[in-house]
Amino acid sequence: MTVRPGSIAGLPFVNLALPVMDEPDLLPRLLACLSAQSYRRFRLFACVNQPESWHSDPLKKEACRHNAESLDLLRNWHEVETTVIDCSTRGAGWTGKKHGVGYARLTVMEEINKVAQPGELIISLDADTVFSKDFLLSVALTFSRHPSAVALAVPYHHRLVDDDTANRAILRYEIYMRHYFLNMYRIGSPYAFTALGSAMALPVWAYRAIGGMTPKKSGEDFYFLQKLKKFGGVLLWNDETVYPESRFSDRVFFGTGPAMIKGAAGDWSSYPVYPCSLFDDIFETYRLLPDLFHVQQKTKITDFMATVFNETDPCQPLRQNHHDCAHFTRAFHEKFDGLRILQYLKSSVGRHDSTDEENLHDFFQRFYPAHGTELPGIDWNNLSFADSPLWDLEAIRDFLFQKEMEARFTATLR
């Protein structure tokens, strides 16, 4: 990254929010990345966490030892100011229903909130993620260029490992995620972004304005970014990318790790490659919003909303409360939000008998007709996420990554 002399002056201070659970091999690598950062105006807040019950579970004995090692490592790491929150030693672990990475992320962000100034930044990290020496600088520069932005969904790219089963699973999952993003982007959805706990940043003032993070056992990153989007603009472009590890993990209930575990067992039902026509359904309703502001019309989306909200006309309350089309449109997007979009897609995918591979091929044929030239050698007619060569899946993932990066960059110009 090339930065003009003097341009670093005045950049915001950075607070790093890091949950840690049973990651003794990954944490030193992350700390090495932080030690190498070219931008030094940052401090680290880490929450080492686990359920209290693990101390009485023989199967969790090693995980408890790993968390104790992580506590020692963090407490003896003096590269920058570091606050270590102990939610793992005996008597300090999670009890009851409040546990998991969502509560750890909330705990560490609330600790930052106690001491940070409004103009400072929070960058959410995970211990399995690495990045270049200029990553923190790039995020600080991004927010200095866009001071009114309430969040940044950082570009990401999972690194492959020496495990073909893990690589096949993460490539399949990333293809799902990037196909989803590109379809959301093409229909103009306000929720065209990817939520990863290891790839989020926001100003402290925005954190306070939305009342902080809502704790979830998992999926907290999705709900958090959605909450921020309803408040203001979410940036999609950053000059540097983060690289999470491709690994099986059951530390959360859904997300990358559980998706890989289920997928490796042959179950991708929670992460299908949705038919493009379902996104077209949403786009058709978006296109009709100026008409829906004036009069009731039935579409697949309004029918779905009528069922979900138990309303004959789900747009009628919006018309009553918003007397111009712009405010009506915004209210519609807040009602039919990212969660409702996912619910529509999941409830509707069963109407189609096409396979994930067929849906992906249809997407390429419609929107990237030159894919045969750009991705030579792939047998699209016999494409199989389970059996095709890994290099074919990697080529497809990397192609979608490039198209997503182009879309992210274009979004900054709007």
Backbone hydrogen bonds, N-H to C=O, Kabsch-Sander energy under -0.5 kcal/mol:
donor,donor_aa,acceptor,acceptor_aa,energy
3,V,1,M,-0.6
7,S,4,R,-2.2
9,A,6,G,-0.6
11,L,8,I,-2.2
14,V,41,R,-2.3
15,N,121,L,-2.3
16,L,43,R,-2.6
17,A,123,I,-2.8
18,L,16,L,-0.6
18,L,45,F,-2.6
20,V,47,C,-2.7
27,L,23,E,-2.2
30,L,26,L,-1.8
31,L,27,L,-2.5
32,A,28,P,-1.9
33,C,29,R,-1.7
34,L,30,L,-2.1
35,S,31,L,-2.4
36,A,32,A,-1.4
37,Q,34,L,-1.4
38,S,133,K,-2.9
39,Y,133,K,-0.5
40,R,38,S,-0.6
42,F,40,R,-2.0
43,R,14,V,-1.7
44,L,81,E,-2.4
45,F,16,L,-2.5
46,A,83,T,-2.6
47,C,18,L,-2.6
48,V,46,A,-0.6
48,V,85,I,-1.8
49,N,20,V,-2.6
49,N,47,C,-0.6
50,Q,87,C,-1.8
52,E,94,W,-3.5
54,W,51,P,-1.4
55,H,52,E,-1.7
56,S,53,S,-1.6
57,D,54,W,-1.4
60,K,57,D,-2.0
61,K,58,P,-1.1
64,C,60,K,-2.3
65,R,61,K,-1.9
66,H,62,E,-2.6
67,N,63,A,-2.4
68,A,64,C,-2.0
69,E,65,R,-2.2
70,S,66,H,-2.2
71,L,67,N,-2.2
72,D,68,A,-2.1
73,L,69,E,-2.5
74,L,70,S,-2.6
75,R,71,L,-2.5
76,N,72,D,-1.2
77,W,74,L,-1.2
78,H,76,N,-0.7
83,T,44,L,-2.9
84,V,82,T,-0.5
85,I,46,A,-3.4
85,I,83,T,-0.5
86,D,84,V,-0.6
87,C,48,V,-2.8
87,C,85,I,-0.9
92,A,89,T,-3.0
93,G,89,T,-0.7
94,W,50,Q,-2.5
94,W,87,C,-0.5
98,K,95,T,-0.9
99,H,97,K,-1.3
101,V,217,K,-0.6
102,G,217,K,-1.0
104,A,100,G,-1.9
105,R,101,V,-2.8
106,L,102,G,-2.2
107,T,103,Y,-2.7
108,V,104,A,-2.2
109,M,105,R,-2.2
110,E,106,L,-2.5
111,E,107,T,-1.6
112,I,108,V,-1.8
113,N,109,M,-2.5
114,K,110,E,-1.1
115,V,111,E,-0.7
115,V,112,I,-1.2
116,A,112,I,-2.4
120,E,117,Q,-1.9
121,L,13,F,-2.8
122,I,202,L,-3.2
123,I,15,N,-2.7
124,S,122,I,-0.5
124,S,200,M,-2.5
125,L,17,A,-2.8
127,A,19,P,-0.6
129,T,126,D,-1.5
130,V,243,Y,-1.6
135,F,132,S,-1.5
138,S,134,D,-2.5
139,V,135,F,-2.0
140,A,136,L,-2.2
141,L,137,L,-2.5
142,T,138,S,-2.3
143,F,139,V,-2.2
144,S,140,A,-1.7
145,R,141,L,-1.7
146,H,142,T,-1.1
149,A,146,H,-1.7
150,V,233,G,-2.5
151,A,233,G,-1.1
152,L,201,A,-2.5
153,A,235,L,-2.9
154,V,152,L,-0.9
154,V,199,A,-1.7
157,H,242,V,-1.5
159,R,244,P,-2.2
163,D,161,V,-1.4
167,N,163,D,-2.6
168,R,164,D,-2.6
169,A,165,T,-1.9
170,I,166,A,-2.6
171,L,167,N,-2.4
172,R,168,R,-2.0
173,Y,169,A,-2.3
174,E,170,I,-2.9
175,I,171,L,-2.3
176,Y,172,R,-1.9
177,M,173,Y,-2.4
178,R,174,E,-2.9
179,H,175,I,-2.4
180,Y,176,Y,-2.1
181,F,177,M,-2.5
182,L,178,R,-2.6
183,N,179,H,-1.8
184,M,180,Y,-2.5
185,Y,181,F,-2.7
186,R,182,L,-2.1
187,I,183,N,-1.5
188,G,185,Y,-1.2
189,S,184,M,-2.4
192,A,189,S,-1.2
193,F,191,Y,-1.8
196,L,194,T,-0.7
199,A,196,L,-2.2
200,M,124,S,-0.8
201,A,152,L,-1.5
202,L,122,I,-2.2
204,V,120,E,-2.8
205,W,118,P,-2.0
207,Y,203,P,-1.7
208,R,204,V,-2.2
209,A,205,W,-1.9
210,I,206,A,-1.7
211,G,208,R,-1.1
212,G,207,Y,-2.7
223,Y,219,G,-1.8
224,F,220,E,-2.3
225,L,221,D,-2.4
226,Q,222,F,-2.0
227,K,223,Y,-2.3
228,L,224,F,-2.2
229,K,225,L,-2.6
230,K,226,Q,-1.7
231,F,228,L,-1.1
232,G,228,L,-2.0
235,L,151,A,-3.2
235,L,233,G,-0.5
242,V,155,P,-2.4
243,Y,130,V,-2.8
245,E,128,D,-1.0
246,S,159,R,-0.8
247,R,245,E,-0.9
259,A,255,G,-2.2
260,M,256,T,-2.3
261,I,257,G,-2.0
262,K,258,P,-2.8
263,G,259,A,-2.8
264,A,260,M,-2.6
265,A,261,I,-1.0
266,G,263,G,-2.0
267,D,262,K,-2.7
268,W,266,G,-0.7
271,Y,268,W,-1.6
274,Y,272,P,-1.1
278,L,275,P,-1.4
279,F,275,P,-0.8
279,F,276,C,-0.5
280,D,276,C,-2.0
281,D,277,S,-1.8
282,I,278,L,-1.3
283,F,279,F,-2.5
284,E,280,D,-2.6
285,T,281,D,-1.6
286,Y,282,I,-2.5
287,R,283,F,-2.6
288,L,284,E,-1.2
289,L,286,Y,-1.4
291,D,288,L,-0.8
292,L,288,L,-2.9
293,F,289,L,-1.8
294,H,291,D,-1.4
295,V,291,D,-2.3
299,T,297,Q,-0.6
303,D,299,T,-2.4
304,F,300,K,-1.7
305,M,301,I,-2.8
306,A,302,T,-2.4
307,T,303,D,-1.5
308,V,304,F,-2.5
309,F,305,M,-3.1
310,N,306,A,-0.6
311,E,306,A,-1.5
316,Q,313,D,-1.7
319,R,315,C,-2.1
320,Q,316,Q,-2.2
321,N,317,P,-1.5
322,H,318,L,-1.4
328,F,324,D,-2.1
329,T,325,C,-2.7
330,R,326,A,-2.1
331,A,327,H,-2.4
332,F,328,F,-2.3
333,H,329,T,-2.2
334,E,330,R,-1.7
335,K,331,A,-1.7
336,F,332,F,-3.6
337,D,335,K,-1.4
341,I,337,D,-2.5
342,L,338,G,-2.1
343,Q,339,L,-2.2
344,Y,340,R,-2.5
345,L,341,I,-2.6
346,K,342,L,-2.7
347,S,343,Q,-2.3
348,S,344,Y,-1.4
349,V,345,L,-1.7
351,R,348,S,-2.1
352,H,349,V,-1.6
359,N,355,T,-2.4
360,L,356,D,-2.3
361,H,357,E,-2.4
362,D,358,E,-2.4
363,F,359,N,-1.9
364,F,360,L,-2.2
365,Q,361,H,-2.6
366,R,362,D,-2.2
367,F,363,F,-2.4
368,Y,364,F,-2.3
371,H,368,Y,-2.2
372,G,369,P,-0.5
373,T,370,A,-1.2
374,E,370,A,-2.3
375,L,371,H,-2.7
378,I,375,L,-1.1
380,W,378,I,-1.4
382,N,379,D,-1.1
383,L,380,W,-1.1
388,S,384,S,-2.7
392,D,389,P,-1.1
393,L,389,P,-1.5
394,E,390,L,-2.8
395,A,391,W,-2.0
396,I,392,D,-2.1
397,R,393,L,-2.8
398,D,394,E,-2.8
399,F,395,A,-2.1
400,L,396,I,-2.5
401,F,397,R,-2.4
402,Q,398,D,-2.2
403,K,399,F,-2.1
404,E,400,L,-2.6
405,M,401,F,-2.6
406,E,402,Q,-2.1
407,A,403,K,-2.0
408,R,404,E,-2.9
409,F,405,M,-2.4
410,T,406,E,-2.5
411,A,407,A,-2.1
412,T,408,R,-0.9
412,T,409,F,-0.8
413,L,409,F,-0.5
413,L,410,T,-1.5
414,R,411,A,-0.9
